[in-house]
Amino acid sequence: MARTGGPLLSLPPTQAQTEKPDLLRQAPHTWNISPTYDRKRLSVRLGLSYNAANIFAYNYTDTHASGPLVYNNGNSDGTGNTATGGGIKGPNGDTYLYSHLQTDLQGSYRLAKGFTAVAYGLNLNNEVFGFYNGSTIYPIQREFYKPTFGGGLRWSPPHNR
């Protein structure tokens, strides 16, 4: 995939980037949906939040990432392995955040004498958080936080009349 245009950043000529990448941390598609249900003493809210994959850090340079993908062997202990080439979608491409769709749920139920029972669940779908270079086939980091659950009892003292 060729990108054209003048240099976007003021870098030394050996590190020029002739592409015009998106702004950092600006997802091209993002949305939130939060349907609710309220009836008498019960209140329930479902939250869906989505962010498309987006650039976390500029990494691609014409000098280091253009051309065919070539792996360079590192040290005898297995460290220092590097790769050159591969283009904008190769292992030396820009660093991206994975797309992220998270599902949350919360609810409350009003009890007598000013008490309310509350409960919530966050990240119910255990959505991945992480980074990759160029394409998802070059992951850097993937994190799964597991769902989080909580609950409690809230008391609001009655107001004097």
N, C-alpha and C positions, 0 to 999 in steps of 0.2 A: 504494500500500500504506500504509494508515494505521497508525500506532503510537500507543498510548494509554498513559496512566499519568502520574504526577507527574514533575517534573524529577529527573533522576538526578544531575546535577552542579550545583554552586553556581556558576552563571554569571549575569552581569547579565541582566535581563529581556529585553534586546534580542538576547541570544544564547542564549535558553532552548532546551533540547532535551527535548521531552516524551516521547521514546521511551525504551525500556529496552534499550539495545544489549548485546550480549555483551561479556564481558571482553576486553581487548586480548590479542592473540596466543594465544587459546584456541580452537583449531580444534574444531568440533563433531564431526568424525570424524577419527580418526588411527589408523594401524596400521602394523605392521612385520611382514614375513614374511622368514625367513632359512633356506631349505632348505640342508642341507649334505650332502656326500658325502665319506665317509672310507673309504679302502680301502688297506691296507698302507701304502705310502709316499706316497700321493696324498691331498690334502685340498682340497676345493673348496667355496666358500660363495657363494651368491647372496643378495643383499639387496634387498628391495623396501621402500621407506619412503614412506608417504602422509600428507599433511596436507591437509585440506579448506581451502577459502578461509576466511579469518578476518580480523577487524578489526585493522588495524595502528594506526590513529589515528582518533579521533573527529573528524569534520569537519562532520557534518550539524547544522544548527540550523533551528528552525522559521521564524525570521525570514528567513534568506537562501536557504533551499532549497525552501520550500513554494511552491505555485502552479505555473503553466505555465512551461515552459522558455523563457527569453528570453536571446538572446546580445547582449552589449553590445560595440560596436566599441571598440577601443582606440585607440592612437596611430597616426599616419600611417605610422610605420615598422613596423607590424605587431605591436608589443608592447602589453601591457596588455589583451588581449582577455579578457573575463570572461563568465560566464553566471550567471543567477539562476534559481531555481525548479527544477523537475524532480523534486521530491520526494526521498524517501530513496534511490531507485535512480537519481537523476539525477547530473549531473557535480559537484554539491555535496554528494553523499552521503558517508557515512563512507569512509575509505580502507582498502582491503582488500589482503591478500596473495593472489596467485593460488593456486589449489590446486596441489599439488606431488606428483608421483609420481616417485621417483628409483630407478634400478636400478644396483646396484653388484655387482661380481664379484671374488672373490679366490681365489687358489689357491697351494698349495705342494707341493713334491715333495722328500722326503728323499733326499739323495745319500749317498755314502760319506764316512767320516772326519769326521762331524759337520757336513757342509755341507747346506744346504737351499736350493733354488731357490724364490723367491717372485715372484709377479706379481699385479697388481691392475688393475682398471678401475673408475673412478668416474663416475657420471652417464652411463652408457652410452646412455641414451635422450635426452640433451641436453635435459632438462626445463627449461622456462622458469621464471625467477624474476622477480617483479615486483609492481607495485602497480596498482590501479585505484580510481576513485572511484565508489561507488554500484553500478555494473554493469560487466561486462567490456567493454561498448561504449565506456567512457570510460577508456582506459588512461592511466596516468601514466608508467610505466617498465616495460620488458621487457628482461630480460637472459638471454642464452644463453652458458653457460660452456664448451660443448663437453666431450666426454668427456676424462678424464684417465687416463693409463696410466702404470704404473711397474713396476719389477721389480728384482730384485737377488739377491744370494747372501748367505745368513746362515751364520755359522760358530759352532757351540757346541762348545767344547773338551770332549773326553771327560773324565769324572771319574776320578780315580785310585781304584783299589779296594784 
